[in-house]
Amino acid sequence: MPAINYAEQYGKTLAQAFPNVLHFGALYQTKNNEIYKIVDAKTIKIPVITTKGRKAGNRNSISGFTRNHDNDWEVKTLTNHREWETMIHPQDVNQSNMIMSIQNATKVFNESQKFPEMDCYCISKIHELKNAVDSGSDDNTVLTVDNVLEVVDKFMEQMDESNVPAKGRILYVTPKVNTIIKNAKAMMRTVNLNGNTGVIKREISRIDELQIETAVPSKLMKTVYNFDEGAKPGSSAKQINMMMIHPWAVLTPVSYAFAQMEEPSAHSKGKYLYFEESFEDIFILNERSKAIAFNVEA
């Protein structure tokens, strides 16, 4: 029986799983992935069009036409090439009551290894690219109950000034920061009397306008990782406390080039063989870099 390439089928299955098993699943499902396609297996060309503004109209004469627009290309090249293989003896399948099968092994691999690695790559690459475009843009405020909502509001104001759509912004936070935010919101809802004047004062924040992803483990929110095997924090890694982002700012292509299983044969010495490889990467659209903001430890 010839081996079958399951890459396309596998890719569709993973795409369905992303929002449920990836902490940054919403970013892997950005609509940009539908708009900007891979051109030659590893290159994405994003059109960048600029125009000049309008002028006062003239009803009495016709002026000469001039070129008032220009276009260029923002080229992105996929460089993250990953692969994984395993083999399973038929007796391992039989003696484990079919538990140790290729399907179960790859399911555990996806959930315990691949998806956490993709999360690590996603946030660390976005942080790297954001700082390459907007150098020194990290906020290094030590977050407390007293100031965390001020930092959130500052990020919101910066995005407002850059005309980032208000709807769709996501705030990713570590469990520790999530607790700080909860306590801050509890304090915010407390009604205090302003001295003895009888004037009621209530703090106001825009935190409730955001979709907050609260369950991102700290180990998946580092600035640098070593990806030699899986993902391990790099020696210079810093803790990312929170990231505010709009998915329209990123491009997250995942191209599954090959995923194949072979039946036991003489070549495999009687074992099942499985191998997969993919080209995938994370990019930010340079023109939309203001739709990303980080708070990182100093």
C-alpha positions in Angstrom: 0.0 0.0 0.0 1.6 3.3 -1.1 2.1 6.0 1.6 -0.4 8.9 1.5 0.5 12.5 2.0 -2.0 13.9 4.5 -0.6 17.4 4.5 -3.7 19.2 3.1 -6.2 17.2 5.3 -3.9 17.6 8.3 -3.6 21.3 7.7 -7.4 21.8 7.7 -7.7 19.8 10.9 -5.1 21.9 12.6 -6.8 25.1 11.4 -10.0 24.0 13.1 -8.1 23.2 16.3 -6.2 26.4 16.5 -8.8 28.6 18.4 -9.3 25.8 21.0 -5.8 24.7 21.7 -3.5 27.7 20.9 -3.4 30.5 23.4 -2.8 32.9 20.5 -5.3 31.0 18.3 -7.1 34.3 17.4 -3.9 35.6 15.8 -3.4 32.3 13.8 -6.9 32.9 12.4 -6.4 36.5 11.4 -8.2 37.5 8.2 -4.9 38.6 6.8 -4.1 35.0 6.1 -7.0 34.9 3.7 -6.0 38.2 2.0 -2.3 37.7 1.6 -1.3 34.4 0.0 2.0 32.6 -0.3 3.3 33.2 -3.8 6.1 30.6 -4.3 5.9 28.3 -1.3 7.8 30.6 1.0 7.2 34.3 -0.1 4.3 36.6 0.6 4.0 39.9 -1.2 1.9 42.6 0.5 0.9 45.6 -1.6 1.5 48.9 0.0 -0.4 51.8 -1.7 -0.1 55.4 -0.8 -2.1 58.4 -2.1 -2.0 62.2 -1.7 -4.9 64.1 -0.3 -7.7 66.1 -2.0 -7.5 69.8 -3.1 -10.0 72.6 -3.6 -12.2 72.1 -6.6 -12.2 74.5 -9.6 -15.4 74.8 -11.7 -13.9 77.3 -14.3 -10.8 75.5 -15.6 -9.3 72.0 -16.1 -5.9 71.5 -14.6 -3.4 68.9 -15.8 -3.5 65.4 -14.4 -0.7 64.2 -12.2 0.1 60.9 -10.5 -1.3 61.2 -6.9 -0.8 57.6 -5.8 2.1 55.2 -5.6 2.5 51.5 -4.8 5.2 49.2 -3.5 5.5 45.7 -2.1 6.2 44.6 1.5 7.8 41.2 1.0 7.7 38.5 3.7 9.7 35.3 3.5 8.8 32.2 5.5 12.0 30.9 7.3 10.6 28.8 10.1 11.0 25.2 8.8 10.0 22.6 11.3 9.8 18.8 11.2 9.0 15.8 13.5 9.1 12.1 13.1 8.4 9.0 15.2 8.1 5.2 14.8 5.8 2.7 16.6 6.2 -1.0 16.7 2.9 -2.9 15.9 3.3 -4.8 19.2 3.2 -1.6 21.1 -0.2 -0.9 19.5 -1.5 -4.4 20.2 -0.2 -4.7 23.8 -1.5 -1.3 24.8 -5.0 -2.1 23.7 -4.6 0.3 20.7 -3.7 3.2 22.9 -0.2 3.7 21.6 -1.2 4.4 18.0 0.2 6.9 15.5 -3.0 8.9 15.8 -2.8 9.1 19.6 0.9 9.8 19.6 0.5 12.7 17.1 -2.4 14.1 19.1 -0.3 14.2 22.3 2.6 15.6 20.3 0.4 18.4 19.0 -1.1 19.4 22.3 2.0 19.0 24.5 4.7 20.1 22.1 3.8 21.6 18.8 1.1 24.0 20.0 3.0 25.4 23.0 6.0 25.9 20.7 3.8 27.8 18.2 2.6 30.0 21.0 6.2 30.7 22.1 7.3 31.5 18.6 4.2 33.7 18.0 4.7 36.1 20.8 8.5 36.2 20.8 8.5 36.9 17.0 5.9 39.6 17.3 7.9 41.2 20.1 11.1 41.1 18.0 9.4 42.5 14.9 7.6 45.2 16.8 10.8 46.5 18.3 12.5 46.3 14.9 9.9 48.7 13.5 9.3 50.8 16.6 12.5 50.6 18.6 12.2 51.0 22.3 8.5 50.8 22.3 8.2 48.4 25.3 6.5 49.7 28.4 8.5 48.7 31.4 6.1 49.8 34.2 6.1 47.4 37.2 2.4 46.5 37.2 0.5 46.9 40.4 -3.2 47.1 41.4 -2.8 50.9 41.4 -1.4 51.4 37.9 -2.3 48.4 35.7 -5.5 50.1 34.4 -3.5 53.3 33.6 -1.1 51.2 31.5 -4.0 49.6 29.7 -5.7 53.0 29.1 -2.3 54.3 27.8 -2.1 51.5 25.3 -5.7 52.1 24.2 -5.0 55.8 23.7 -1.9 55.1 21.6 -4.0 52.8 19.4 -6.8 55.4 19.1 -4.3 58.0 18.0 -3.0 55.6 15.3 -6.6 54.9 14.1 -6.5 51.2 15.1 -10.1 49.8 15.1 -11.4 49.7 18.6 -13.4 46.6 18.0 -11.3 43.4 18.0 -8.4 44.5 20.2 -7.1 41.6 22.4 -5.2 41.8 25.7 -3.0 38.8 26.5 -1.9 38.6 30.1 -0.1 36.2 32.4 -2.0 34.7 35.3 -0.2 37.0 37.7 -1.2 40.1 35.8 -4.8 38.7 35.4 -5.1 38.6 39.2 -3.8 42.2 39.4 -6.4 43.3 36.8 -9.2 41.6 38.7 -8.2 43.2 41.9 -7.9 46.6 40.2 -11.3 46.2 38.6 -12.8 45.3 42.0 -11.3 48.5 43.4 -12.5 50.5 40.4 -16.1 49.4 41.1 -15.9 50.5 44.7 -17.7 53.8 45.2 -15.8 56.2 47.4 -16.9 59.4 48.9 -14.6 62.3 48.0 -13.7 63.6 51.4 -16.8 64.9 53.3 -18.3 66.8 50.3 -20.7 64.0 49.5 -19.5 63.9 45.9 -19.4 60.4 44.6 -16.3 59.6 42.7 -15.9 56.5 40.5 -12.7 55.5 38.7 -13.3 54.8 34.9 -11.2 52.6 32.7 -11.5 51.2 29.2 -10.5 47.6 30.3 -14.0 46.3 29.6 -13.8 47.2 25.9 -11.1 44.6 25.4 -11.2 40.8 24.8 -8.9 39.6 27.6 -7.1 36.2 27.2 -6.3 35.4 30.8 -4.9 31.9 30.8 -1.5 32.3 29.1 1.1 30.7 31.2 4.1 32.8 32.0 6.5 30.3 30.4 4.7 31.0 27.0 5.2 34.8 27.4 8.9 35.3 27.0 10.8 37.6 24.7 13.3 35.0 23.4 13.3 31.3 23.0 15.6 28.6 21.9 13.9 26.4 19.2 16.6 23.8 18.7 14.2 21.2 20.0 10.8 22.4 21.1 10.8 25.7 22.8 12.9 26.7 25.8 13.4 30.3 27.2 16.6 31.9 25.8 19.4 33.0 28.1 18.4 36.7 27.5 14.7 36.1 27.8 12.5 38.7 29.7 9.0 38.2 31.0 6.2 39.6 28.8 3.5 40.7 31.3 0.9 41.7 28.7 0.5 42.3 25.0 -2.3 44.3 23.5 -2.8 43.6 19.8 -5.3 43.8 17.0 -5.2 40.7 14.7 -5.2 42.9 11.6 -1.6 43.8 12.4 -0.2 40.3 12.0 0.2 37.6 9.3 0.5 34.0 10.5 0.9 31.6 7.5 1.1 27.9 8.2 2.0 25.8 5.1 1.9 22.1 5.7 4.2 20.7 3.0 4.3 17.1 4.1 2.6 14.7 6.6 2.8 11.0 5.9 2.5 7.7 7.6 3.9 4.4 6.2 2.8 0.9 7.0 5.3 -1.6 8.5 7.8 -2.8 5.8 11.2 -4.3 5.5 12.6 -0.9 5.0 11.1 0.2 8.4 12.1 -3.1 10.1 8.4 -3.9 10.7 7.5 -0.6 12.3 5.0 2.2 11.5 6.7 5.4 10.4 5.4 8.9 10.6 7.0 12.1 9.4 5.7 15.7 9.0 7.3 19.0 8.1 5.9 22.5 7.7 6.9 26.0 6.7 5.3 28.6 9.0 6.1 32.0 10.3 4.9 35.1 12.0 5.0 38.6 10.5 3.7 42.0 11.4 2.4 44.4 8.7 4.8 47.3 9.1 2.1 49.9 8.3 0.1 48.5 11.2 2.8 48.2 13.9 1.0 50.7 16.1 -1.7 48.1 16.7 0.7 46.2 19.0 1.8 47.2 22.5 3.9 45.3 25.1 4.5 45.5 28.8 7.8 43.7 29.5 9.9 43.4 32.7 12.7 46.0 32.8 
